[in-house]
Amino acid sequence: MDARVADREVLRGLDLKAEIDRLRRDRRAIILAHYYQAPDIQDLADFVGDSLELSRKAAETDAEVIAFCGVRFMAETAKILAPDKTVVLPDMDAGCSLEDSCPPDAFADFRRAHPDHLSLTYINCSAAVKALSDVIVTSSSAETIINALAPTQKILFAPDKHLGAWLARRTGREMLLWDGTCIVHEAFSETELLKLKALNPEAPVAAHPECPAHILEHADFVGSTSAILRFALGSPSETIIVATEPHIIHQMEKAAPAKRFIGAPGADGRCSCNMCPYMALNTLEKLCLALRDLEPRVELDEELRQRALLPLNRMLAIASGAATDLTPAREH
């Protein structure tokens, strides 16, 4: 019998949530979940957050096992920050279009072609690309980090060109941008968004900066997933239009059940093309098996991990207000 079929047979008779709770206790595990995970996973998690919050939690936890319900680069980040922990990802195929857009060899060539540029690299990238970077940023921390740089410092931003362009507009800094995009945030339709705004004229639009400029120009608020959540909950409006991966709406509805949250539409106004197909690969069944077997397990070469750790630690230090060296002094 195929192992996957056998596993499904074993799980069929179980209360998955109860079994995950048992395994969590037995393994001394913490379950971390991104806002873009399915609601049943969010509700089981010990902590739900955005990339910066999840990075901090991974670095701080005293758990022996981190079950990371997100995508591969997030689980890699947890392993970089917590090398003594066992880090499992329910489905190792849960990748990221931004990571795919920035192969390490091509990025290394790009860096060598611009040696006077400091590389601010979005956390949505592989450990190998992190190791080639000067500072890692998240959508929560990027503006703070850019403002901490000397005005004369040339900046290279990768891999998300839309986030980079939005940051350039916000900070007034010229930046050399890698040509990468998120398939989720590229899927929103300007035409359909305008139709939705016309039907809900009092509803503000909250958008993630990974969206293209033609979507952001219609937004009343632009920010990271956690910032969008805070905006939606703090807004006096009874209806909010949300232009990011729609599973974050689950947290909004839990915290503000009297409000109405509408996901921004895709091309035909109805498609689910703005749901992340990579995040959707994680399921309760796969999470249960990952905790049971401690597989799929994230493993990193130690030399690579150490090189990737430096730009991550710089991000965490600057985001917390600490001073740190920000010169592009590494070899590429």
N, C-alpha and C positions, 0 to 999 in steps of 0.2 A: 504493500500500500504506500502511495506517495506520502512523504512526511507531512506535507501541508494538509492533505486530506485527513491523515491520522490526527493531526493537531485540532482540526475543526471538529472531529468526532469527540475528542476528549473535552473540548470546551462546550460542546452543545448542551450538556447537562448541567453546566455550572451557572451560578449567579455570578456573572463576570465582575460586577462592581464589588461584590463581597470577596471574590477571589483576588482581585487586584488589591483590595485593602489588606487582605491576609499576607500577600506577597510583599506588599510595601512594608509591613511591620517586620516580617521575617528577614527581609533583605536590608533592613535599615535604610530604606530608599526614600528619596524625595521625588515627586512627580512635578516637573516644570512644564507649563504649557503656554504657547503663544496665543495671543488674542485671535489668531486666524484658524485655530483648531476648532473642530466640531464641538457643539455645546456639551455633548456627553463627556468628552475628554476634559473640557474646561471645568466642568462641575466636579470632576474627580481629582483635579490637580491640587497640589498643596499651594501652588502659587501660579497665577496667570499674569503675564505682563508683556511688555515690548522687548526689543532686543537689548536695550541698555539695562532695563530692570532685571531681565533674566540673566544677563552676564554678571551683574552684581550678586544675584542670589546664588548662582553657581559658585562664585568665588568665596562666598561667605558660609555656605552650608557645612554642617558637620555630619551630614548623611554619608553613608558608605557607598551608596549607589545613586546616581542621577539618571532618572528616566526622562529623557528630553522629548516632549511631544511638540515638535516643530519641524524644521528641516535640517539637512545635514550640516550646513555651515554653523548653525546654532549649537548643535551637539558638539561639533569640533571646538567651538569657542569655549564651551563648558570644560572640555578636556584640557584645553590650553591653560585655562585658569585654575583648574582643579585636577592636576595630573595624578594625584593619589586616589582619586575616586574612580569607580567603575561607571562609565557613561554608556548608556544604551539608547538607541533610537529605534522606535517600533518598526520603521521601514527604512532601510538604508537607501532606497531609491527616492526618498523624499529630498529632492534637490532644489535648485533655484535657478530661474532663468537669468538672473543677474550674475550668479556664480558661473553659469555656463558661458556667458558672454565675455568672460575675462579669463582666458587660459593663462596659467602662470608664465609659460615661455614667452607669449606675446606681450604680457605685461612687463616682464623683465626687459624685453627689447625696448618697449615704450619708455621705461624709466631710464635706460642707458642713453636714449636719444635726448633726454631732457634732464641732465644731471644737476642743474641749478634749481629744479623744482622740488618742493617738498610734497610728498605724496600723502594726501588725505584720502584714505580708502574706506569706503562704506563697508560696514560689517558684513553685508551680504556678498561674501566672497569666500574662496577656499582658504584653508590654513596656509597653503603655499603662497597665495597672493598676499595674505596678511604678513607673512615673513618678508616680503619684498617691499613693505610699506613703512612709512615713517610714523604715522598716527592713524589709528582706526577711529572711525566716527559712526555714530548712529544718527538717525533723523532727530533724536532728542538732543544730542550733544554737539552736532556739527557746527551750528552757528556760534556757540560759545567758544569752540576750539578755533574756528577761523578768526574770531575777534581777538584771540590771544596771540595771534601771529604778528610778527613785525610787518608794518605796512608795505615794506619793500620785498617781502618774501614771495617768490613766485610759487604758485600752487598748482598741483596736478590733482584732479579729482576723478576717482573711479569707483565702481563701474557704472553708476546710474547717472546718465546725462541729464535727466529731468530734475532729479534732486540737486545735482550740481548747478544747473542753470538757475534753479529757484534760490539756492544759497548765494549765488553770485548776485542776483537781483537784491536779495535781502541785505547783503553785507557791502555791496559796491565793489567787491573784489573780482578782478579778472582771473578766470581759472581755465586751465587746459583740461578739457573733459574727455573721458573715455566714452566710447559710443555703445553704452549698454542701457537696457530698459527692462522693466518688470512687466511680464505678460499680463498680470492682473490689472495693474493701473493703466496700461496702454489700452485696455479693453473698453473703457468708458467712452460713451458717445456724447459729443458736445450737443448734437441735435436733440437727442433724447433727453439729455439733462435740461436743456432749455424748455422742452415740452413739460418736463416734470416741475420745473420752477414755475411755469405759467399756471399749472394746476394747483400749486401750493405756494402762492406769492409771499406768504408770511414766513415760510420755512427757510432758515439759513442753511447754507451748504458748508459742510466741514469736509475738507479734502486732505489726503496725504500728499506730501511733496514729491512722491514718486510719480504722480500724475503728470501728463503733459501740460504745457503752459496753457493750451486752449481750454483745458478743464479748470486749472487753477485760477484763471482770470474770472471765473464765475463763482469762486468760493468766497464765503464770508470769513472763513477761518481755515488756515493751512497749518498742519502740524503732524507730529508723530502719532502713532496709534494711541499711546497713553494720553497725549495732549488732546486728541480728538475726543477721547472718552471724557476727559475733564470738561472740555467745552460743551459737549452735548448735555452733560448732567447739570452744568451750571447755567446754561442758557435759559432765559425765561420763555423761550418759544416752546409751544406744545408739540411741534413737528420739526424734525431735523432731517435733512438729506445728507447721507453719509457716502462720501466718495473714497472708499477704501475697501479692502476685502470684507465682505458682509458679515462674517462670523463675529466680528467685534460687536455687532448689534446685540448679540446675546447678553453681553455684560451690561449694555445700556438698558435693555429691557428689564434685567434683574434689578438694577439700581434705581430705575425711574419708570415703573410700570404704567404710570399714567400718561407718559409721553408716547408719541408715535415716531418711529425711526424708519426712514425709507432708504434703502440702498440705491445709490446712483445706478442708472441703467446702462446696459451694454448696447450693442449696435441695433438690435431690433426692439429694444425696450423691455424685453422679457427674458433674454438668455441668461444663463448662469455663468457666462464666460468671465465674469469678474470674481469667481471663486477660484482660489489657488488650487490647481490640480495636484501640486506636490504636497501641500498641507493635508489634502484629503486622503492621502495614502495611509496616514496613521489612523488606526481604528482601536476600539477597546480590545478586540481579540488580539491584535498585534501587540498592544501594550501589555496585555496579560502574559503573552508568550515571552516577551522581552524581559519581563521581571522574573518569570519562571526560569528561563534559560540563561539569563544575562547575555543575550545575543539578540540582534546584531550589536556588537560592541565597537565603540569608536577607539581606535588606537592611532597614535601619532609617533613618528620618529622624534626622539628627544631633542636632537639638534634643531630640527624644524620647529618643534614646539617652543623652544627657548627663543628662537628668532621671531616667531609670531607673538610671543608673550610681550615683548618690549612695546610694540605699538598699541597693544591692547591696554597695557598698564598705563601708558601715556594718556589714552582716552579716559580711563577711569580716574586718573589723578586730576586731569584738567576739568573734567565734568564735576568733580567734587570740590573744585576751587584751589587745588594745590598747584604750585609753580613747578614747571618741568622744562627740560631742554627740548627745543623744537627746531633743531637744525638737521638738514638732510645729509647726515654724516656717514651713512652706511654705504657699503659697496653693493653693487647690483650685478 
